[in-house]
Amino acid sequence: MPASPPPADPRPRILVVGSGWHFLSGISYYTCRLSNALRDRYDVGAILMRRLLPARLYPGRERVGHRLADLHYDAGVRVFDGIDWWAVPSLARAVRFLREFRPDVLVLQWWTGAVLHSYLILVLAARRLGIRVIVEFHEVQDTGEARHRWAARYVRSCIRPLLNRTDGVIVHSRFDRAALDEAYDLGDVPVEVALHGPFDHHRPSASSLVAAADGTCRLLFFGTIRPYKGLEDLIGAFADLGPQYHLTVVGETWEGWTGPGEMIGYSPVRDRITFVNRYVSDTEVDEFFAEADVVVLPYRRSSASGPLHIAMSHGLPVVVTAVGGLVEAAEHYSGTVFVPAGEPAELREGIVRAAGLSGRRHADPSSWERTVDAYARLLARLGHPSMGDTTTSSNQTEPLLSPDFR
């Protein structure tokens, strides 16, 4: 007699759609961490966006398809990997996966216009099945895309059919909430603020917080090198710091932003700067953070920051500019030193203050459980109180006010 099939999971179903591992980015990690966190309360599936665009157009084209991440989806998360930008036949297969999984809620991670046409098809299929749609905004539009008029116009015009079919929205900060309302009038669409969860899959090693033998304060800039990251401010500020400081810059150049690399080349303190100009593996990430005393993130603007959360997971002091959603992300972290953006002199003073916070591990205040709580509140507001905690949010009755990962 054949064995009986295992009983179906009685919990509500959530299907998360986001970046896969082929075009690796911070959103790839976030999609995986969110799916795994939701799994504690829900039956979770994931559809991954596999090939986002022609590889020749991607800033990190040399590493496309290379497995640099050590993170994995939990065994209980059903994964479809994935959808390709040319759609045929992957998009039809993804729609079939959606119909077979039959979620109660479809959750779309929004970070780039490259996924918009695929998202529209998934949303149309979901709505025909009576499935609720939630969009989690990491930023209104990628800054690199926004610089191209045709890309910005495409997103502005084609995202409206998606938003018109959206039942709820998740953002990472009150700043993002205001920016979203300024860009798109969502009317009375319910919104919840879910602070970014920790990136504690990057585990501190035994050597973390071990001071350099020669007393050097080791500074780390980590993340893609783009115009808004402010790396040139850090290089300028570092030139005025004393010989007891060393700077390591780890990051892949995007958008042709080669100026910071050129500044490093002719810096008068070039001998105290290490430049690793590529996207590094997870093992290397842990090593670079383990060897750092202070992390410096001099962004000119930002909605969220994966490197900030890696730094907090390692318990390191972090100098970060008080811009965008970074204030809310780091304001309760005891290792934070906030500085104004675009001010190298203030940045230099912030680094000196942060050096005094090194040598001990600071507790990371972020939590994936808190993220899942925000989803539960939003689902309750959409009429699904059985789908999670129905605790009233402090912003639940407020109107919708007018997000970098690596």
ABEGO torsion letter per residue (X at the ends): XBBBBBBBBABBBBBBBBBBAABBBAAAAAAAAAAAAAAAABBBBBBBBABABBAAABAAAAABGBBABABBBBAABBBBOBBBAAGOAAAAAAAAAAAAAGBABBBBBBABAAAAAAAAAAAAAAAAAGBBBBBBBABABBAAAAABAAAAAAAAAAAAAAAAABABBBBABAAAAAAAAAABBAEABBBBBBBBBBBAABBBBAABGBBBAAGBBBBBBBEBBBAAAGAAAAAAAAAABBAABBBBBBEBBBGGBAAAAAAAAABAAAAABBBBBBBBBAAAAAAAAAABABBBBABABBABBAAAAAAAAAGBBBBBBBBEAAAAAAAABAABBBBBBGBAAAAAAAAAAAAAABGBBBBBABBAAAAAAAAAAAAAAAGBAAAEBABBBAAAABBBBXXXAX
